[in-house]
Each structure stands twice: as structure tokens, then as C-alpha cells.
């Protein structure tokens, strides 16, 4: 029994007949509209995230099966934390906070692709990704949370595979996220003000201004906004010999 597989990456719940999915399914003789509807039904819970999808079609009967992968751990963390992107300075600025139950939930969703042999080890892997995104866990840095896991602080939750939080806890996390965003905006305003001052001091000398901003610890994102890198002049042609 011959079969053909189509592997694509689509936004959860938003598959369409447009490329790459439609043209790939067309020659296989399946009902494209039905396949797309089935994919969107299966991936609806991953709204806003890129999801790996594999459609396998029997060449003779035209019957098909759909297998759904999971988005990257980073995308799942951002969804649970309610943020669009991670921190530009993850060890200094924080964008959100999670409960250990949410980390366990992500570890279970990604268990087939994580390298840890136990759920506890997989939870630590997810915490490592939280650290790279600037997302706290249980109101401490992800690095501190990893240490707490190693000390057995969350053994009960991990053993029971707890993945749900209460509405009250969700509300608390939302309030904490808003507070973090306000702090980040205040920091950004201070950095931009300092950058503008440095730019004025080095008026007409953008390269010197950029170096002074870097020395002052101003984030690269703000430096590029206030003093964009100058395009290198076109190289002059070598004189003919």
C-alpha cells in the first residue's frame, strides 16, 4: 500500500488552500477543503503559534490521516505567559511569570521531543527555555526555579503531573505581567532619554555616540533606534593598471 506524506508548518487553526498546503495536496486526489477543516479543528488550541502538520494520503483509497506536532517550547511558554515575545535582556528584564503547573503542562506537551528521561528532567529543560525568554516561574528567575526543582521543592506537583491553575492564580499572573510591562516601559523611556543625551553630546559623530551608548549599558535595540548604523560607503573601483 503506497502512501504520500505532506509536511507543512501552519498557524494553529488557520490552515488554508493557499501555498504550501493546497498545491501539495492537489495532486493527491483528496478533498482539500475537508483536510483543511480537519487540520484547523485539530490545531485550534494552538492559535497564534506555528504548528508542524503531517498529512499522509493512501495513494489507492485516497484516505488520509493527520498528525499534529507541537509548537516549539518557546512558543508554548509565551502563550502560557500571555506575551508576544521574549525579553531582549532575559537575565535582567522580565516579561512574564508562570506557575510550576504551567511548566509541567508544557513539559508533558513536548515530552516526545525533550531529552530528559523523567518528567522532572523535562521540567528543567522547559525552565531553561524560560530563562532564555526572560520568563519567571513562581515569582523567581528560571535559574532559581531550576535549583528549587533540584532541591525537591516541586516534587509533589511533578509526581501528580499537575497542569491546571485556578482562575485566581491566572488573575494574579496577569496582574504581575502588567506590572512587568510597566516596569519595562519605564526602563525603556529612561534608556531612550539617556541615549538622546549621548547623541547630542556627540552630535555629527554617530559612531562615537553608539560606542558611548554601549559603554553606558543602553540596549542595542534602543541604540539602533536612536543612532542607526551608517551604511558603509560604496567601495571605489581599483584604478586600472
Secondary structure as the mmCIF struct_conf table of DSSP 4:
data_model
#
loop_
_struct_conf.conf_type_id
_struct_conf.id
_struct_conf.beg_label_comp_id
_struct_conf.beg_label_asym_id
_struct_conf.beg_label_seq_id
_struct_conf.end_label_comp_id
_struct_conf.end_label_asym_id
_struct_conf.end_label_seq_id
STRN STRN1 UNK A 3 UNK A 11
STRN STRN2 UNK A 12 UNK A 12
TURN_TY1_P TURN_TY1_P1 UNK A 13 UNK A 13
BEND BEND1 UNK A 17 UNK A 18
TURN_TY1_P TURN_TY1_P2 UNK A 19 UNK A 20
HELX_RH_AL_P HELX_RH_AL_P1 UNK A 21 UNK A 26
TURN_TY1_P TURN_TY1_P3 UNK A 27 UNK A 29
BEND BEND2 UNK A 30 UNK A 30
HELX_RH_AL_P HELX_RH_AL_P2 UNK A 32 UNK A 43
HELX_RH_3T_P HELX_RH_3T_P1 UNK A 44 UNK A 46
STRN STRN3 UNK A 47 UNK A 47
TURN_TY1_P TURN_TY1_P4 UNK A 48 UNK A 48
BEND BEND3 UNK A 49 UNK A 49
STRN STRN4 UNK A 50 UNK A 58
TURN_TY1_P TURN_TY1_P5 UNK A 59 UNK A 61
STRN STRN5 UNK A 64 UNK A 68
HELX_RH_AL_P HELX_RH_AL_P3 UNK A 73 UNK A 81
TURN_TY1_P TURN_TY1_P6 UNK A 82 UNK A 82
BEND BEND4 UNK A 84 UNK A 85
TURN_TY1_P TURN_TY1_P7 UNK A 88 UNK A 92
STRN STRN6 UNK A 96 UNK A 98
HELX_RH_AL_P HELX_RH_AL_P4 UNK A 100 UNK A 109
TURN_TY1_P TURN_TY1_P8 UNK A 110 UNK A 113
BEND BEND5 UNK A 117 UNK A 118
HELX_RH_AL_P HELX_RH_AL_P5 UNK A 119 UNK A 133
TURN_TY1_P TURN_TY1_P9 UNK A 134 UNK A 134
STRN STRN7 UNK A 135 UNK A 137
TURN_TY1_P TURN_TY1_P10 UNK A 138 UNK A 139
STRN STRN8 UNK A 140 UNK A 140
HELX_RH_AL_P HELX_RH_AL_P6 UNK A 142 UNK A 150
TURN_TY1_P TURN_TY1_P11 UNK A 151 UNK A 154
HELX_RH_AL_P HELX_RH_AL_P7 UNK A 155 UNK A 160
TURN_TY1_P TURN_TY1_P12 UNK A 161 UNK A 161
HELX_RH_AL_P HELX_RH_AL_P8 UNK A 167 UNK A 201
TURN_TY1_P TURN_TY1_P13 UNK A 202 UNK A 204
HELX_RH_AL_P HELX_RH_AL_P9 UNK A 206 UNK A 215
TURN_TY1_P TURN_TY1_P14 UNK A 216 UNK A 217
HELX_RH_AL_P HELX_RH_AL_P10 UNK A 220 UNK A 226
BEND BEND6 UNK A 227 UNK A 227
HELX_LH_PP_P HELX_LH_PP_P1 UNK A 228 UNK A 240
#
